[in-house]
Amino acid sequence: MEQTAPPGPDPLTRLALEKLNDIVVPQPVAWLPQTWGWLALALLLLALIAWGLLRRHRRHVANRYRREALADLGSIEATLGAAETRAQAIAGIAEILKRVALKAWPRPATASLSGKAWLAFLAQHDGGSLATEPASRFLDDLEYHADAAHMEENDARHFAEAARRWIERHHVSA
């Protein structure tokens, strides 16, 4: 059997096929904004991001004294367990609190504070975590009290925790 070629399209179909054009692919969409509004919004967002990063950096630099004080406090807390080093550790915690206050506030406002005035200052800038017992007992003219050496380890740890909270949370007005 002889195979015959399939019949071609009729003349009307052939004419229609000849008039067809190839598919035209459009140009890719540009990623750049086409109006000034989008450009202004992009610039505003970039400015806000830069401002936020600058503010975060300034806060990080301004709180360096807190991080250093917390690191010092952590090393002192390790010595609270031994009774022979506890009095020295408590005095070290009081010294750290004074150094933090001297760094955060003007020297004339904090350097001369002691006793009840010192406790009032600490309570005023925190909400009272250091005005509680046993913290107030040892911060009130600590250098004149001999009972710091007899402080219980649990009380010393509460005192160190109160000092940590004060260092982390005290508020310095701008």
Secondary structure, DSSP 8 states (H G I E B T S, - for coil): ----------HHHHHHHHT-----------SS-SSHHHHHHHHHHHHHHHHHHHHHHHHHHHTHHHHHHHHHHHHHHTTTTSHHHHHHHHHHHHHHHHHHHHHHS-HHHHTT--HHHHHHHHHHTTSSTTSSTTHHHHHTTGGG-STTTT--HHHHHHHHHHHHHHHHH-----
